[in-house]
Amino acid sequence: MATTSPKAMSLHIGLNAVDPKAYGGWGGPLAACEFDANDMTALAKSQGMKPSTLLTKKGTRSAVLTAMRAAAKALKRGDLFFMSYSGHGGQVPDTSGDEPDKQDETWCLYDGQLIDDELYLELSRFAAGVRILVLSDSCHSGSVTRDMPPPPPPPGQRARLMPSAVAMRTYADNKAFYDKLQADVAKASGGAIVDPDAALAQVAASGRRTAIVTKFKPGVILISGCQDNQTSMDGDHNGAFTEALLQVWSHGAFTGSYASFHAKIRARMPATQSPNLFTLGSTGVFLTQPPFKV
């Protein structure tokens, strides 16, 4: 019986600014996020993937969700979906009760934030056996493991983090919209959902991982730009995390697994920014494969 070769789709999002009308007058200027997205697009093409790229004004909530849903419909067991995000991380107050710190983490898209609950739900819609790689070069404003906000960035450097005052103002201006998003996600998932980062952070101390993994049919590897109590730095051409990743990748010369790929990237980073790795679903074989292998 003939076998069908796996196929791959990718989505690369890079925002050097956001629409001030959606963020209480804050434009969030950054320098290197579009470079990051374009470089990830080139990497994806070099590996035989079919990429889509959304830069700044095109990086809207609708465009991102539409692209993810199209990939979820098109990809089957054994296929690969690679998604990268470069931009600000933010937060909104958690109204669905799934976050121990009472904050939902977000990606700051051009016309509004994408809540982590939404991202989790969209990823869960992929078919069983689809491999999903997510690279996030941003900061998270709130997390289960954070007791204090991260320290300010070194002088002259830009953090990819929406200021807390902006986050509060943005939420206040759009409270009904963000509250409804969380309610809609909870309804779609059959009730309050467990935050993936929270579950994985506490896997050693509880059985919460089982509660979340059973909802996941695909296998997901997420490599984020920093730990929960750190900030991801912007740069002139690439973010610090993306720059280190590209150096380790070395135009495809890297040999090794996803696990060793993450370890080598982390080894290149300063102590102030240590990339994290999470997995969801069945990823045992996925983690042993060469990065970006279709």
C-alpha positions in Angstrom: 0.0 0.0 0.0 1.4 3.4 -1.0 2.0 5.9 1.8 1.3 9.6 1.6 4.3 11.8 2.5 3.6 14.2 5.4 2.8 17.8 4.5 3.5 20.9 6.5 2.0 24.4 6.8 3.4 27.3 8.8 2.2 30.7 10.1 4.6 33.5 11.1 3.4 36.6 12.9 5.6 39.6 13.6 4.3 42.9 15.0 6.6 46.0 15.2 3.6 48.0 16.5 -0.1 47.6 17.5 -3.1 49.8 16.8 -3.2 52.5 19.5 -7.0 52.5 19.2 -7.1 49.0 20.5 -4.6 49.5 23.3 -5.7 52.7 25.1 -3.4 55.0 23.0 -0.3 52.7 23.3 1.4 51.8 20.0 4.0 49.4 21.5 6.9 50.2 19.0 9.4 47.4 18.5 12.1 47.0 15.9 12.9 43.4 15.1 9.6 41.4 15.1 9.0 41.7 11.3 12.6 40.5 10.7 11.9 37.5 13.0 8.7 36.6 11.1 10.4 36.9 7.7 13.4 34.8 8.9 11.1 32.1 10.2 9.2 32.2 6.9 12.5 31.6 5.0 13.4 28.8 7.3 10.0 27.1 6.8 10.4 27.4 3.0 13.8 25.9 3.1 12.3 22.8 4.8 9.6 22.4 2.2 6.7 24.0 4.2 3.9 26.1 2.8 4.2 29.3 4.9 1.9 32.3 5.5 3.3 35.5 7.0 1.4 38.2 8.9 3.3 41.5 9.5 2.2 44.3 11.9 -1.1 45.7 10.4 -1.9 42.3 8.9 -1.4 40.5 12.2 -5.0 40.9 13.3 -7.0 38.6 15.5 -9.2 37.5 12.5 -6.2 36.8 10.2 -4.4 34.7 12.8 -7.5 32.7 13.8 -8.5 32.2 10.2 -5.0 30.9 9.3 -4.9 28.5 12.3 -8.4 27.1 11.5 -7.5 26.6 7.8 -4.4 24.6 8.9 -6.4 22.6 11.4 -8.8 21.6 8.6 -6.1 20.7 6.1 -3.6 18.8 8.2 -3.9 15.1 9.2 -2.0 12.6 11.3 1.7 12.8 10.7 1.6 16.3 9.2 3.3 19.4 10.7 2.1 22.8 11.7 4.8 25.4 12.6 3.7 28.7 14.1 6.0 31.5 15.3 5.0 34.8 17.1 7.2 37.8 17.7 5.7 40.8 19.5 4.5 41.9 22.8 3.0 39.7 25.5 0.3 41.0 27.7 -2.5 40.1 30.1 -6.2 40.5 30.9 -7.9 39.6 34.1 -9.0 36.0 34.2 -12.8 35.7 34.4 -13.1 32.0 33.6 -11.4 30.8 36.7 -8.6 28.7 35.1 -5.6 30.9 36.1 -4.2 30.7 39.7 -2.7 34.2 39.4 -6.1 35.6 38.1 -4.5 36.8 34.8 -4.8 35.3 31.3 -1.6 35.6 29.2 -2.0 37.1 25.7 -0.3 37.8 22.4 -0.7 41.4 21.5 -2.0 41.2 17.9 -2.6 44.4 15.9 -6.3 45.0 16.7 -6.6 43.2 20.0 -5.1 40.5 22.2 -5.3 36.8 21.6 -5.9 35.2 25.0 -4.0 32.0 25.9 -7.3 30.2 26.4 -8.2 30.9 22.8 -4.8 29.7 21.5 -5.1 26.5 23.5 -8.6 25.9 22.2 -7.6 26.5 18.6 -4.6 24.1 18.9 -6.8 21.4 20.4 -8.9 21.4 17.2 -6.1 19.9 15.1 -6.4 16.2 14.3 -4.9 13.4 16.3 -1.3 12.8 15.4 -0.6 16.3 13.9 2.7 17.6 15.1 2.6 21.3 16.2 5.6 23.5 16.9 5.1 26.9 18.4 7.9 29.4 18.9 7.0 32.5 20.9 9.5 35.4 21.1 7.6 37.5 23.6 7.1 38.2 27.3 4.2 37.0 29.4 2.9 39.6 31.9 1.3 37.1 34.3 2.0 33.5 35.2 1.4 30.9 37.9 5.0 30.8 38.9 5.6 34.6 39.2 5.6 36.2 42.6 7.0 39.6 41.4 7.1 41.4 38.1 10.3 40.9 36.0 13.0 43.5 36.4 13.2 46.3 34.0 15.3 45.7 30.8 18.9 46.9 30.7 19.4 50.5 29.6 18.9 50.9 25.9 17.1 47.6 25.4 13.4 47.1 24.6 11.4 44.4 26.3 8.6 42.6 24.4 6.2 43.2 27.3 3.1 45.3 27.4 3.4 47.6 30.4 0.9 46.7 33.2 -0.7 50.2 33.2 -1.4 49.8 29.5 -2.8 46.3 30.1 -5.2 47.6 32.8 -6.3 50.5 30.6 -6.7 48.3 27.5 -8.9 45.8 29.5 -11.0 48.6 31.1 -11.7 50.1 27.6 -12.6 46.7 26.2 -13.9 44.8 29.2 -17.1 43.4 27.6 -15.1 42.1 24.6 -12.4 40.3 26.6 -14.8 38.9 29.2 -17.0 37.5 26.4 -14.0 35.9 24.7 -13.2 34.0 27.9 -16.9 33.0 28.3 -17.1 31.8 24.7 -13.9 29.6 25.1 -15.2 28.1 28.4 -18.5 27.3 26.7 -16.9 25.8 23.6 -14.7 23.6 25.8 -17.6 22.4 28.0 -16.7 24.5 31.0 -13.7 26.2 32.6 -10.5 24.9 31.0 -7.1 24.3 32.6 -4.4 26.7 31.6 -1.6 24.6 29.8 1.3 26.6 31.3 -0.2 26.2 34.8 -0.7 22.5 34.4 2.7 21.9 33.1 4.4 24.1 35.7 2.9 22.0 38.4 3.2 18.5 36.8 5.6 17.3 39.4 3.3 18.3 42.2 -0.1 17.2 41.0 -2.0 15.2 38.5 -3.3 18.3 36.6 -1.4 17.4 33.4 -3.7 14.5 32.9 -6.7 16.9 32.9 -5.3 18.9 30.1 -3.5 16.3 28.0 -6.7 14.3 27.6 -8.2 17.2 25.8 -5.4 17.3 23.3 -5.3 15.2 20.2 -2.3 16.7 18.4 1.2 16.7 19.9 2.5 20.2 20.7 6.0 21.5 21.4 6.1 25.1 22.6 9.4 26.9 23.0 9.0 30.4 24.5 11.6 33.1 24.6 12.0 33.3 28.4 11.0 32.0 31.8 7.9 33.3 33.5 9.9 35.8 35.7 12.0 37.2 32.8 11.5 39.4 29.8 12.3 38.7 26.1 14.5 41.3 24.6 14.0 43.0 21.3 16.9 43.8 19.0 17.8 45.6 15.8 17.5 42.7 13.4 16.2 39.8 15.5 14.8 39.3 19.0 17.4 37.8 21.3 15.7 34.4 21.4 15.2 34.3 17.6 18.8 35.3 17.0 20.1 32.5 19.2 17.8 30.0 17.5 19.0 30.9 14.1 22.6 30.7 15.2 22.0 27.2 16.5 20.1 26.2 13.4 22.9 27.4 11.3 21.0 27.2 8.0 20.2 23.6 8.6 23.6 22.4 9.7 22.2 21.6 13.2 21.9 17.9 13.9 20.0 16.7 16.9 16.5 16.5 18.5 14.1 19.2 19.6 15.3 18.7 23.1 18.9 19.3 22.3 17.9 22.2 20.0 16.2 23.9 23.0 19.2 23.1 25.3 21.7 24.6 22.8 19.6 27.8 22.3 19.3 28.2 26.1 23.1 27.8 26.5 23.6 30.8 24.1 21.3 33.1 26.1 22.2 35.3 29.0 21.1 34.3 32.5 18.5 37.0 32.3 16.6 35.2 29.5 16.3 31.4 29.5 14.0 30.0 26.9 11.4 27.5 28.2 10.0 24.3 26.7 6.5 22.9 27.2 4.8 20.0 25.6 1.1 19.0 25.3 -0.3 15.7 24.1 1.8 12.8 22.9 5.2 14.2 22.0 7.6 11.4 22.9 8.6 10.7 19.3 8.1 14.3 18.1 10.7 15.5 20.7 13.3 13.1 19.3 13.0 14.3 15.7 15.2 16.9 14.0 13.8 20.4 14.3 11.5 21.5 11.5 11.5 18.0 9.9 8.4 17.6 7.7 
